[in-house]
Amino acid sequence: MPEDTFRLIYRSRNQIPAEQRKVELGTLFGKARSNNKKHGVTGALLVFGDTFVQALEGDESVVRDLFATIEKDYRHDSVALVETGDVPERVFAKWSMARVSEGDAPDITLIAHVDGIHRAATRNTTPEQETVLDVMREAARNGSNAN
């Protein structure tokens, strides 16, 4: 019987200067995707203004270690846990990144390249992904209001 997956969702405020974000985030995401793959971590990142909300899925000790690193990263401020716990399965097993748009605009799946972040082919989301994305969207909006 497969073991449960641990999911951690956090919110933070982006500290990367606006004029450096495209290149800095592209580099960061490329490295993160490689490291996450190596450690069996999957997830999604939502960007809403200056607020990040990220869901990380995988082995609990690996995810918690990654979160501890993120908490110390100078590119994040006001890091706060939104939700943690075991879940029956990964819902973002094939996702690298997503972006929450203003209002009710659809999320945009993104792919990170060294020259920045680019729109990927549109993918439909599953009901399970939408449930987690709703939690993340709400945290992003609340974080944006608090900043």
LOLO-731704 format. One record per residue: residue in three letters; x, y, z of N, C-alpha, C in turn; residue number from 1. Coordinates in nm, 3 decimals. Layout:
MINU type     n.X     n.Y     n.Z    ca.X    ca.Y    ca.Z     c.X     c.Y     c.Z seq
MINU  ALA       X       Y       Z       X       Y       Z       X       Y       Z NUM
...
***
This chain:
MINU type     n.X     n.Y     n.Z    ca.X    ca.Y    ca.Z     c.X     c.Y     c.Z seq
MINU  MET   0.084  -0.119   0.000   0.000   0.000   0.000   0.089   0.125   0.000   1
MINU  PRO   0.064   0.221  -0.091   0.149   0.341  -0.096   0.131   0.427   0.029   2
MINU  GLU   0.240   0.494   0.067   0.234   0.582   0.183   0.171   0.716   0.142   3
MINU  ASP   0.114   0.784   0.243   0.061   0.917   0.218   0.174   1.011   0.179   4
MINU  THR   0.137   1.119   0.116   0.229   1.225   0.078   0.209   1.340   0.175   5
MINU  PHE   0.316   1.408   0.210   0.308   1.526   0.295   0.296   1.649   0.206   6
MINU  ARG   0.203   1.738   0.238   0.188   1.863   0.164   0.204   1.980   0.261   7
MINU  LEU   0.283   2.078   0.219   0.302   2.200   0.295   0.271   2.316   0.202   8
MINU  ILE   0.189   2.408   0.249   0.157   2.529   0.172   0.202   2.648   0.256   9
MINU  TYR   0.279   2.738   0.194   0.322   2.858   0.264   0.295   2.980   0.177  10
MINU  ARG   0.296   3.095   0.244   0.281   3.224   0.176   0.400   3.310   0.216  11
MINU  SER   0.450   3.390   0.121   0.559   3.483   0.152   0.546   3.606   0.064  12
MINU  ARG   0.624   3.707   0.099   0.627   3.829   0.018   0.757   3.829  -0.062  13
MINU  ASN   0.746   3.853  -0.190   0.858   3.856  -0.283   0.944   3.979  -0.254  14
MINU  GLN   1.074   3.957  -0.232   1.168   4.066  -0.206   1.260   4.097  -0.324  15
MINU  ILE   1.236   4.033  -0.438   1.320   4.057  -0.556   1.274   4.188  -0.621  16
MINU  PRO   1.365   4.282  -0.645   1.325   4.408  -0.710   1.255   4.379  -0.844  17
MINU  ALA   1.151   4.456  -0.873   1.066   4.432  -0.990   1.147   4.422  -1.119  18
MINU  GLU   1.249   4.506  -1.135   1.325   4.507  -1.260   1.414   4.383  -1.275  19
MINU  GLN   1.435   4.308  -1.168   1.518   4.188  -1.171   1.437   4.058  -1.168  20
MINU  ARG   1.306   4.068  -1.149   1.224   3.949  -1.124   1.224   3.847  -1.236  21
MINU  LYS   1.207   3.890  -1.360   1.193   3.794  -1.469   1.314   3.702  -1.477  22
MINU  VAL   1.433   3.760  -1.479   1.555   3.679  -1.490   1.582   3.604  -1.361  23
MINU  GLU   1.570   3.672  -1.246   1.598   3.609  -1.117   1.505   3.489  -1.091  24
MINU  LEU   1.375   3.508  -1.118   1.281   3.398  -1.096   1.303   3.285  -1.196  25
MINU  GLY   1.336   3.316  -1.318   1.366   3.212  -1.416   1.483   3.126  -1.372  26
MINU  THR   1.589   3.189  -1.323   1.706   3.116  -1.273   1.670   3.035  -1.150  27
MINU  LEU   1.601   3.098  -1.056   1.561   3.031  -0.933   1.475   2.909  -0.960  28
MINU  PHE   1.374   2.925  -1.047   1.283   2.815  -1.075   1.353   2.701  -1.147  29
MINU  GLY   1.445   2.735  -1.237   1.519   2.629  -1.305   1.598   2.544  -1.208  30
MINU  LYS   1.667   2.609  -1.113   1.743   2.536  -1.011   1.649   2.458  -0.920  31
MINU  ALA   1.539   2.521  -0.880   1.444   2.455  -0.789   1.384   2.331  -0.854  32
MINU  ARG   1.347   2.342  -0.982   1.289   2.226  -1.050   1.386   2.110  -1.053  33
MINU  SER   1.513   2.138  -1.079   1.615   2.033  -1.083   1.633   1.969  -0.945  34
MINU  ASN   1.646   2.054  -0.842   1.662   2.003  -0.705   1.538   1.928  -0.658  35
MINU  ASN   1.421   1.981  -0.688   1.297   1.915  -0.646   1.284   1.778  -0.710  36
MINU  LYS   1.317   1.770  -0.839   1.310   1.641  -0.908   1.404   1.540  -0.842  37
MINU  LYS   1.524   1.584  -0.811   1.624   1.498  -0.748   1.576   1.446  -0.611  38
MINU  HIS   1.499   1.530  -0.538   1.454   1.494  -0.404   1.309   1.445  -0.399  39
MINU  GLY   1.246   1.429  -0.515   1.109   1.378  -0.519   1.005   1.474  -0.468  40
MINU  VAL   1.029   1.605  -0.484   0.934   1.708  -0.440   0.859   1.760  -0.563  41
MINU  THR   0.727   1.770  -0.551   0.645   1.829  -0.657   0.564   1.942  -0.596  42
MINU  GLY   0.493   2.018  -0.681   0.412   2.126  -0.627   0.374   2.229  -0.728  43
MINU  ALA   0.328   2.341  -0.677   0.284   2.453  -0.760   0.318   2.583  -0.689  44
MINU  LEU   0.347   2.685  -0.766   0.373   2.818  -0.712   0.273   2.914  -0.774  45
MINU  LEU   0.207   2.990  -0.690   0.114   3.092  -0.736   0.173   3.228  -0.704  46
MINU  VAL   0.166   3.319  -0.800   0.217   3.454  -0.782   0.100   3.549  -0.795  47
MINU  PHE   0.084   3.636  -0.695  -0.025   3.734  -0.694   0.033   3.865  -0.646  48
MINU  GLY   0.064   3.954  -0.739   0.131   4.079  -0.701   0.268   4.046  -0.644  49
MINU  ASP   0.294   4.093  -0.522   0.421   4.064  -0.454   0.411   3.944  -0.362  50
MINU  THR   0.303   3.870  -0.369   0.281   3.756  -0.280   0.303   3.625  -0.354  51
MINU  PHE   0.379   3.535  -0.290   0.396   3.398  -0.338   0.315   3.307  -0.247  52
MINU  VAL   0.252   3.206  -0.304   0.197   3.095  -0.227   0.243   2.970  -0.298  53
MINU  GLN   0.309   2.881  -0.224   0.361   2.761  -0.284   0.313   2.638  -0.209  54
MINU  ALA   0.277   2.535  -0.286   0.245   2.403  -0.231   0.362   2.312  -0.266  55
MINU  LEU   0.413   2.242  -0.166   0.522   2.146  -0.184   0.471   2.009  -0.140  56
MINU  GLU   0.496   1.907  -0.220   0.450   1.771  -0.190   0.567   1.674  -0.196  57
MINU  GLY   0.569   1.580  -0.101   0.674   1.479  -0.102   0.690   1.418   0.036  58
MINU  ASP   0.808   1.361   0.060   0.842   1.305   0.190   0.845   1.419   0.293  59
MINU  GLU   0.785   1.397   0.411   0.772   1.506   0.508   0.906   1.568   0.547  60
MINU  SER   1.006   1.487   0.576   1.134   1.544   0.619   1.199   1.625   0.507  61
MINU  VAL   1.188   1.579   0.385   1.245   1.652   0.270   1.173   1.785   0.250  62
MINU  VAL   1.039   1.782   0.256   0.960   1.905   0.237   0.987   2.004   0.349  63
MINU  ARG   0.993   1.955   0.473   1.019   2.047   0.585   1.161   2.106   0.577  64
MINU  ASP   1.259   2.028   0.533   1.394   2.081   0.515   1.396   2.188   0.407  65
MINU  LEU   1.325   2.164   0.297   1.316   2.263   0.190   1.250   2.391   0.240  66
MINU  PHE   1.143   2.377   0.318   1.075   2.494   0.372   1.168   2.573   0.466  67
MINU  ALA   1.248   2.503   0.546   1.343   2.571   0.635   1.442   2.654   0.554  68
MINU  THR   1.484   2.603   0.439   1.574   2.677   0.350   1.503   2.801   0.294  69
MINU  ILE   1.379   2.783   0.252   1.301   2.895   0.197   1.282   3.004   0.301  70
MINU  GLU   1.257   2.965   0.426   1.237   3.065   0.533   1.359   3.155   0.550  71
MINU  LYS   1.479   3.104   0.522   1.603   3.180   0.539   1.643   3.255   0.412  72
MINU  ASP   1.574   3.230   0.301   1.612   3.288   0.171   1.579   3.438   0.170  73
MINU  TYR   1.679   3.519   0.134   1.663   3.665   0.132   1.557   3.711   0.033  74
MINU  ARG   1.518   3.627  -0.061   1.418   3.666  -0.161   1.276   3.659  -0.107  75
MINU  HIS   1.261   3.605   0.015   1.129   3.593   0.079   1.127   3.675   0.207  76
MINU  ASP   1.011   3.730   0.237   0.988   3.800   0.363   0.848   3.760   0.409  77
MINU  SER   0.824   3.772   0.537   0.691   3.742   0.594   0.646   3.600   0.555  78
MINU  VAL   0.734   3.503   0.570   0.703   3.364   0.537   0.609   3.308   0.644  79
MINU  ALA   0.497   3.251   0.601   0.399   3.197   0.695   0.340   3.067   0.641  80
MINU  LEU   0.327   2.970   0.730   0.261   2.845   0.692   0.112   2.871   0.673  81
MINU  VAL   0.056   2.812   0.569  -0.087   2.820   0.542  -0.154   2.690   0.582  82
MINU  GLU  -0.089   2.579   0.546  -0.149   2.448   0.571  -0.040   2.341   0.561  83
MINU  THR  -0.046   2.240   0.649   0.045   2.125   0.640  -0.033   1.999   0.674  84
MINU  GLY   0.012   1.887   0.621  -0.048   1.760   0.659  -0.030   1.653   0.554  85
MINU  ASP  -0.062   1.531   0.594  -0.056   1.418   0.501  -0.178   1.419   0.411  86
MINU  VAL  -0.156   1.383   0.286  -0.263   1.374   0.187  -0.251   1.238   0.119  87
MINU  PRO  -0.362   1.184   0.067  -0.357   1.050   0.007  -0.266   1.038  -0.114  88
MINU  GLU  -0.252   1.148  -0.192  -0.168   1.143  -0.311  -0.130   1.283  -0.354  89
MINU  ARG  -0.032   1.291  -0.442   0.011   1.420  -0.496  -0.093   1.469  -0.596  90
MINU  VAL  -0.126   1.597  -0.589  -0.217   1.652  -0.690  -0.140   1.732  -0.795  91
MINU  PHE  -0.013   1.766  -0.766   0.068   1.845  -0.859   0.184   1.765  -0.915  92
MINU  ALA   0.168   1.635  -0.928   0.277   1.547  -0.969   0.339   1.588  -1.103  93
MINU  LYS   0.263   1.650  -1.192   0.315   1.688  -1.324   0.325   1.838  -1.343  94
MINU  TRP   0.308   1.915  -1.238   0.311   2.061  -1.248   0.444   2.115  -1.202  95
MINU  SER   0.493   2.219  -1.271   0.611   2.288  -1.220   0.570   2.418  -1.152  96
MINU  MET   0.493   2.502  -1.220   0.455   2.632  -1.166   0.317   2.670  -1.218  97
MINU  ALA   0.250   2.759  -1.147   0.126   2.818  -1.195   0.121   2.961  -1.145  98
MINU  ARG   0.043   3.042  -1.211   0.030   3.183  -1.170  -0.117   3.215  -1.149  99
MINU  VAL  -0.147   3.277  -1.037  -0.282   3.325  -1.012  -0.290   3.466  -1.068 100
MINU  SER  -0.389   3.489  -1.151  -0.409   3.621  -1.209  -0.508   3.700  -1.125 101
MINU  GLU  -0.511   3.830  -1.149  -0.606   3.917  -1.080  -0.748   3.871  -1.113 102
MINU  GLY  -0.839   3.888  -1.020  -0.979   3.856  -1.043  -1.001   3.709  -1.071 103
MINU  ASP  -1.089   3.680  -1.166  -1.123   3.542  -1.197  -1.056   3.491  -1.323 104
MINU  ALA  -0.951   3.559  -1.367  -0.880   3.513  -1.486  -0.820   3.375  -1.459 105
MINU  PRO  -0.805   3.293  -1.562  -0.754   3.158  -1.540  -0.608   3.159  -1.498 106
MINU  ASP  -0.571   3.052  -1.428  -0.430   3.035  -1.393  -0.352   3.007  -1.521 107
MINU  ILE  -0.226   3.042  -1.520  -0.139   3.021  -1.635  -0.028   2.926  -1.592 108
MINU  THR  -0.017   2.815  -1.659   0.093   2.724  -1.630   0.219   2.782  -1.692 109
MINU  LEU   0.327   2.785  -1.612   0.450   2.847  -1.656   0.564   2.747  -1.661 110
MINU  ILE   0.658   2.773  -1.749   0.780   2.694  -1.756   0.896   2.790  -1.737 111
MINU  ALA   0.990   2.754  -1.652   1.105   2.840  -1.626   1.218   2.808  -1.723 112
MINU  HIS   1.276   2.914  -1.778   1.393   2.904  -1.864   1.497   2.999  -1.807 113
MINU  VAL   1.620   2.985  -1.849   1.725   3.073  -1.797   1.701   3.218  -1.836 114
MINU  ASP   1.629   3.244  -1.943   1.603   3.382  -1.983   1.470   3.434  -1.930 115
MINU  GLY   1.409   3.363  -1.837   1.286   3.411  -1.775   1.181   3.302  -1.769 116
MINU  ILE   1.059   3.343  -1.742   0.948   3.251  -1.726   0.854   3.270  -1.844 117
MINU  HIS   0.814   3.160  -1.904   0.731   3.167  -2.023   0.605   3.085  -2.006 118
MINU  ARG   0.501   3.126  -2.076   0.375   3.055  -2.074   0.391   2.918  -2.140 119
MINU  ALA   0.338   2.816  -2.076   0.342   2.681  -2.132   0.208   2.652  -2.199 120
MINU  ALA   0.200   2.538  -2.260   0.073   2.497  -2.321  -0.034   2.489  -2.212 121
MINU  THR  -0.155   2.527  -2.246  -0.264   2.525  -2.150  -0.293   2.382  -2.107 122
MINU  ARG  -0.310   2.365  -1.977  -0.348   2.236  -1.923  -0.473   2.255  -1.840 123
MINU  ASN  -0.564   2.163  -1.853  -0.682   2.168  -1.767  -0.643   2.118  -1.628 124
MINU  THR  -0.710   2.169  -1.527  -0.683   2.124  -1.391  -0.786   2.021  -1.351 125
MINU  THR  -0.746   1.936  -1.256  -0.837   1.835  -1.203  -0.915   1.895  -1.086 126
MINU  PRO  -1.027   1.833  -1.048  -1.099   1.883  -0.930  -1.011   1.884  -0.804 127
MINU  GLU  -0.923   1.785  -0.790  -0.834   1.779  -0.675  -0.736   1.896  -0.675 128
MINU  GLN  -0.682   1.929  -0.793  -0.593   2.044  -0.804  -0.669   2.173  -0.773 129
MINU  GLU  -0.789   2.185  -0.823  -0.868   2.306  -0.799  -0.896   2.327  -0.650 130
MINU  THR  -0.918   2.220  -0.577  -0.943   2.230  -0.433  -0.821   2.292  -0.364 131
MINU  VAL  -0.702   2.243  -0.396  -0.580   2.297  -0.335  -0.552   2.437  -0.388 132
MINU  LEU  -0.571   2.459  -0.517  -0.551   2.592  -0.574  -0.643   2.696  -0.510 133
MINU  ASP  -0.765   2.657  -0.476  -0.856   2.751  -0.409  -0.799   2.796  -0.275 134
MINU  VAL  -0.741   2.703  -0.198  -0.676   2.737  -0.071  -0.561   2.834  -0.098 135
MINU  MET  -0.482   2.804  -0.202  -0.367   2.887  -0.235  -0.410   3.025  -0.284 136
MINU  ARG  -0.513   3.030  -0.367  -0.563   3.160  -0.416  -0.608   3.248  -0.300 137
MINU  GLU  -0.681   3.188  -0.206  -0.731   3.264  -0.091  -0.614   3.316  -0.007 138
MINU  ALA  -0.513   3.231   0.015  -0.395   3.274   0.091  -0.322   3.386   0.018 139
MINU  ALA  -0.313   3.378  -0.114  -0.248   3.483  -0.193  -0.323   3.614  -0.181 140
MINU  ARG  -0.453   3.609  -0.193  -0.532   3.733  -0.182  -0.522   3.791  -0.043 141
MINU  ASN  -0.526   3.706   0.060  -0.513   3.755   0.197  -0.374   3.814   0.222 142
MINU  GLY  -0.271   3.750   0.166  -0.136   3.801   0.181  -0.117   3.932   0.110 143
MINU  SER  -0.179   3.946  -0.006  -0.169   4.070  -0.083  -0.236   4.185  -0.007 144
MINU  ASN  -0.348   4.156   0.060  -0.419   4.259   0.138  -0.339   4.299   0.260 145
MINU  ALA  -0.259   4.205   0.315  -0.183   4.234   0.436  -0.055   4.311   0.408 146
MINU  ASN  -0.007   4.303   0.284   0.122   4.367   0.252   0.109   4.515   0.232 147
***
